[in-house]
């Protein structure tokens, strides 16, 4: 697999230069991200996920394929305690952040970050990327998936949690690491996924009451968000949420 990645990278380096893009306005591919992930050969691999949240994606990766050993790190203590209650044989949960990974050098085949790199403090992003590179095996792969600051769902969320600048910071850190040749850019993918909320209350529970974001939502702001939600629909609604994935190879 690593040979194929290397050949693909060389092809793109020689015949067309790959440019990192912050946003993409013409996304036509609508998929569940797990299908993109499963194009990688994760069987017989040691996998690290950073910022695993409630471990939704962690469990999907663990349950697919075979012989996948996963270490899932989370910095939020409340969520980590919940994760520890999971009884999945091939997942080990750790309380740790990307900027200080408690693993040995050259010990991981794949590192995944799903919607979490922009949560790393700006002054720690370079350290986090250095840590990712440190724990990856030679030619190991870092898969960093970030939501784009665009779309209807983003219009809702930005009312109480505006992440435009932190997402720009995350992109710039990745871009600088590639330009400094700390990583090779294997591929950049843009796609969108469907996300459905049964009601405003469902949206509120999933997006406004998270333990990892201090949203400080008072009743006035809550009503403003509710009004915006109901401008799209007063019942169930499905948004198309856009993402960018940067797939990096350790130099």
ChimeraX attribute file (.defattr): number of C-alpha atoms within 10 A of each C-alpha:
attribute: neighborCount
match mode: 1-to-1
recipient: residues
	/A:1	9
	/A:2	13
	/A:3	9
	/A:4	9
	/A:5	15
	/A:6	14
	/A:7	13
	/A:8	13
	/A:9	18
	/A:10	13
	/A:11	12
	/A:12	14
	/A:13	14
	/A:14	8
	/A:15	8
	/A:16	9
	/A:17	10
	/A:18	13
	/A:19	10
	/A:20	18
	/A:21	14
	/A:22	15
	/A:23	17
	/A:24	14
	/A:25	10
	/A:26	8
	/A:27	13
	/A:28	9
	/A:29	12
	/A:30	14
	/A:31	13
	/A:32	13
	/A:33	16
	/A:34	12
	/A:35	9
	/A:36	12
	/A:37	14
	/A:38	13
	/A:39	8
	/A:40	11
	/A:41	12
	/A:42	21
	/A:43	16
	/A:44	12
	/A:45	15
	/A:46	18
	/A:47	24
	/A:48	28
	/A:49	24
	/A:50	28
	/A:51	24
	/A:52	27
	/A:53	23
	/A:54	13
	/A:55	21
	/A:56	9
	/A:57	18
	/A:58	21
	/A:59	17
	/A:60	11
	/A:61	21
	/A:62	20
	/A:63	15
	/A:64	13
	/A:65	13
	/A:66	13
	/A:67	14
	/A:68	18
	/A:69	20
	/A:70	23
	/A:71	20
	/A:72	25
	/A:73	24
	/A:74	25
	/A:75	18
	/A:76	17
	/A:77	13
	/A:78	11
	/A:79	18
	/A:80	21
	/A:81	14
	/A:82	12
	/A:83	20
	/A:84	14
	/A:85	9
	/A:86	13
	/A:87	9
	/A:88	11
	/A:89	10
	/A:90	14
	/A:91	22
	/A:92	16
	/A:93	19
	/A:94	19
	/A:95	18
	/A:96	18
	/A:97	16
	/A:98	25
	/A:99	19
	/A:100	13
	/A:101	19
	/A:102	14
	/A:103	14
	/A:104	10
	/A:105	14
	/A:106	15
	/A:107	16
	/A:108	25
	/A:109	19
	/A:110	24
	/A:111	24
	/A:112	24
	/A:113	20
	/A:114	21
	/A:115	20
	/A:116	21
	/A:117	26
	/A:118	23
	/A:119	17
	/A:120	20
	/A:121	14
	/A:122	17
	/A:123	11
	/A:124	14
	/A:125	21
	/A:126	18
	/A:127	15
	/A:128	22
	/A:129	19
	/A:130	17
	/A:131	18
	/A:132	27
	/A:133	25
	/A:134	18
	/A:135	22
	/A:136	26
	/A:137	19
	/A:138	16
	/A:139	20
	/A:140	21
	/A:141	28
	/A:142	26
	/A:143	20
	/A:144	20
	/A:145	22
	/A:146	22
	/A:147	21
	/A:148	23
	/A:149	22
	/A:150	16
	/A:151	13
	/A:152	16
	/A:153	17
	/A:154	19
	/A:155	15
	/A:156	20
	/A:157	18
	/A:158	14
	/A:159	14
	/A:160	19
	/A:161	16
	/A:162	15
	/A:163	17
	/A:164	14
	/A:165	12
	/A:166	16
	/A:167	22
	/A:168	15
	/A:169	20
	/A:170	21
	/A:171	21
	/A:172	16
	/A:173	21
	/A:174	22
	/A:175	19
	/A:176	13
	/A:177	18
	/A:178	18
	/A:179	13
	/A:180	10
	/A:181	12
	/A:182	17
	/A:183	24
	/A:184	20
	/A:185	26
	/A:186	22
	/A:187	18
	/A:188	17
	/A:189	16
	/A:190	22
	/A:191	22
	/A:192	20
	/A:193	16
	/A:194	12
	/A:195	12
	/A:196	13
	/A:197	16
	/A:198	12
	/A:199	17
	/A:200	20
	/A:201	13
	/A:202	14
	/A:203	19
	/A:204	15
	/A:205	12
	/A:206	11
	/A:207	16
	/A:208	20
	/A:209	14
	/A:210	12
	/A:211	13
	/A:212	14
	/A:213	12
	/A:214	11
	/A:215	14
	/A:216	12
	/A:217	15
	/A:218	9
	/A:219	9
	/A:220	9
	/A:221	13
	/A:222	16
	/A:223	12
	/A:224	14
	/A:225	22
	/A:226	18
	/A:227	15
	/A:228	18
	/A:229	21
	/A:230	15
	/A:231	9
	/A:232	15
	/A:233	13
	/A:234	14
	/A:235	13
	/A:236	14
	/A:237	16
	/A:238	15
	/A:239	16
	/A:240	16
	/A:241	19
	/A:242	25
	/A:243	22
	/A:244	22
	/A:245	20
	/A:246	21
	/A:247	19
	/A:248	24
	/A:249	26
	/A:250	21
	/A:251	16
